[in-house]
Amino acid sequence: MDQTLPFKYVSSDEESRSLETVDVYVSDVKPEETGPIIKFIKKYCPREGILDHVKRIKKTSHDKGFTLTVLICSVESITFTDLIALIKNHNLNSILKPRIQQVCKYPAITRTQFDEWRKLWPINFIEDPKRELKFTLKEIENIEQYMERAIKLSIQAKLKGEIPIGCIMIDPKNNVILSESFDTRNSTKHPLSHAILNCINNVASLEKSNYLEKSNKIEIIQKQKKQPVDVVININSESFSYQQNNNESKTTYLCKGFDIFITHEPCIMCSMALVHSRIGRVFYGHSNKVSGGLGSCYKIHTHNSLNHHFKVFKGLLQHKIDDLSIDC
């Protein structure tokens, strides 16, 4: 998918990890013997939670039929000598002949991992449809146009003596540009005037203005009626295309579901601001090897300890940024 797109998906470490294995004890068994063997294993050799993704039995087909191999437990849970003694004590030594086998250590997250790792030993896999990357030709065209605009903003910034980073925020539901800005740390002498933070502040200012406008209208209505009115204030402006659903909470995060197009990879601070704002997707062109928070130094958008994650794509129109010598 990445090869046909003008940008590359920045996957999590879990999504991009290669095969790692763990040793387990297994034994070939006859089909009619699987019942008592499974009961024995479940009672005396329970597998740890780390092996929940691995199937208990492997079926191998061959010319003479098939062979069943049962997974007993991990090597770390019991020594080979103790396992042999345990099997002998339950009179299963004639049908259980344990040996060491490698299985995948972690559950597969992507279809590619699943197809590769299951060759070693059968594993469970539930594909998450949200991980599938689908873009129409029109969407790709719009995405490139937004980055073109961000590049123009970075050129403007450079001409004004600013750090040449351009940023645009849009609502992907209706392709409305909500905010655009460039880095203004040089002119403002303020360390927080990054392009992304400027964009978020613009959205916050617009929302505050909409809130005050609606509050004033409600106050006028209340004064005209001269009695209290039970009114729910929806501070979400239609221009921001928030979901206007009566079942939703009265409040929402500032940039929930919006897209960011920025010429350069956001720093760690800006990446965290995007998490707190509940951004939907981020597209950037040039990687930030010094303090990049979305791929180069950290992958904040995939961090398991955070309560919000979003998709990130890099390398969008990077050649144009490089040709213009827009680096920082």
Disulfide bonds with the S-S distance in Angstrom:
none
